[in-house]
Amino acid sequence: MQLKRWVYRLNTHEITVECGYTLWGWAQVRLLVDGKTLSQAQGLRFFPIRLDTLLEQASPPMPLQAVVRPDLLTVHCVLWAHGAPLPPPDRAYKGQLKTQRGAWPEPAGAASGVSSSQI
């Protein structure tokens, strides 16, 4: 599977959106905040996949929404906080996800299941 990872910095939180996908149409997406998985979904790569969650550690609690949308041979992500889109990610990676469909390696790029390069 291909892997795309976007890392955003918002106040004191590091927000990561990861998408593992195949070129023939399957995708899995997860949203992590400070290394903890808050939301995940799977579906077809040919349609946008949307993750909605609430970051309760923020004051006041912050609604987060990640939308991963398809492109010809890749995927793109837009992250929303408090109903407004965030600027482009601080870091973005692409690589290979070396796990079974539906499974994830340890959070934040554990070397055992992810090989990636910064883009």
C-alpha positions as CSV (number, residue, x, y, z in Angstrom):
1,M,0.0,0.0,0.0
2,Q,1.0,3.6,-0.6
3,L,1.2,5.9,2.4
4,K,0.7,9.7,2.6
5,R,1.2,11.5,6.0
6,W,0.5,15.1,6.7
7,V,1.7,16.7,10.0
8,Y,0.2,19.9,11.3
9,R,1.2,22.0,14.3
10,L,-1.7,23.7,16.0
11,N,-1.0,25.6,19.3
12,T,0.8,22.9,21.4
13,H,-0.7,19.9,19.5
14,E,0.8,17.9,16.7
15,I,-2.0,16.7,14.5
16,T,-1.2,13.9,12.0
17,V,-3.4,12.6,9.2
18,E,-2.3,9.3,7.6
19,C,-3.7,7.6,4.6
20,G,-2.8,4.2,3.3
21,Y,-4.2,3.4,-0.1
22,T,-3.9,1.2,-3.1
23,L,-3.9,2.4,-6.7
24,W,-6.9,0.2,-7.5
25,G,-9.2,1.9,-5.0
26,W,-9.0,1.0,-1.4
27,A,-8.0,3.5,1.4
28,Q,-7.7,3.7,5.1
29,V,-7.3,7.0,7.0
30,R,-6.6,7.9,10.6
31,L,-6.2,11.1,12.5
32,L,-3.8,11.3,15.4
33,V,-3.3,14.1,18.0
34,D,-0.1,14.0,20.0
35,G,0.4,10.3,19.0
36,K,-3.1,9.1,20.1
37,T,-5.5,7.9,17.4
38,L,-8.7,9.9,17.7
39,S,-10.5,8.7,14.5
40,Q,-10.1,6.3,11.7
41,A,-12.1,5.2,8.7
42,Q,-11.7,3.1,5.5
43,G,-13.4,3.2,2.2
44,L,-12.9,3.6,-1.5
45,R,-10.1,5.9,-2.6
46,F,-12.1,7.2,-5.5
47,F,-14.4,9.2,-3.1
48,P,-13.5,11.7,-0.3
49,I,-13.1,10.2,3.1
50,R,-14.0,12.4,6.0
51,L,-13.0,12.1,9.6
52,D,-14.7,14.1,12.3
53,T,-13.5,14.3,15.9
54,L,-13.3,16.5,18.9
55,L,-10.0,17.5,20.6
56,E,-11.1,17.6,24.2
57,Q,-7.6,18.6,25.5
58,A,-8.0,22.0,23.9
59,S,-9.7,24.8,25.8
60,P,-12.5,25.1,24.6
61,P,-12.8,21.7,23.0
62,M,-11.8,21.9,19.3
63,P,-13.8,20.2,16.6
64,L,-11.4,18.7,13.9
65,Q,-12.3,17.5,10.5
66,A,-10.0,15.9,8.0
67,V,-11.0,15.4,4.4
68,V,-8.8,13.1,2.3
69,R,-9.8,13.4,-1.4
70,P,-8.5,11.4,-4.4
71,D,-6.4,12.6,-7.3
72,L,-5.3,10.6,-10.3
73,L,-2.6,8.5,-8.6
74,T,-2.4,10.0,-5.1
75,V,-4.5,11.6,-2.4
76,H,-4.7,15.0,-0.8
77,C,-5.7,16.2,2.7
78,V,-7.4,19.3,4.0
79,L,-7.7,19.7,7.8
80,W,-10.3,21.9,9.4
81,A,-10.2,23.2,13.0
82,H,-13.1,25.2,14.5
83,G,-14.7,25.2,11.1
84,A,-11.8,26.9,9.2
85,P,-9.2,25.2,7.0
86,L,-5.7,25.1,8.3
87,P,-2.7,26.3,6.3
88,P,-0.7,23.6,4.5
89,P,0.9,21.0,6.7
90,D,4.3,21.6,8.4
91,R,5.6,18.3,7.0
92,A,4.3,15.8,4.5
93,Y,5.6,12.3,3.8
94,K,5.0,9.7,1.2
95,G,6.1,6.1,1.3
96,Q,5.0,2.5,1.7
97,L,2.7,1.1,4.4
98,K,3.9,-2.5,5.0
99,T,0.9,-3.9,6.9
100,Q,-2.3,-5.8,6.1
101,R,-5.3,-3.8,4.9
102,G,-7.1,-2.3,7.9
103,A,-4.0,-2.6,10.2
104,W,-1.7,0.2,11.3
105,P,1.8,0.2,12.7
106,E,2.5,2.0,15.9
107,P,1.7,5.8,15.8
108,A,4.0,8.4,14.4
109,G,5.9,6.3,11.9
110,A,7.2,3.3,13.8
111,A,10.1,2.0,11.7
112,S,8.6,-1.5,11.7
113,G,5.7,-0.8,9.4
114,V,6.4,2.4,7.5
115,S,9.1,3.4,5.1
116,S,8.8,7.1,4.0
117,S,10.5,10.0,2.5
118,Q,9.8,13.7,3.1
119,I,8.0,15.5,0.2
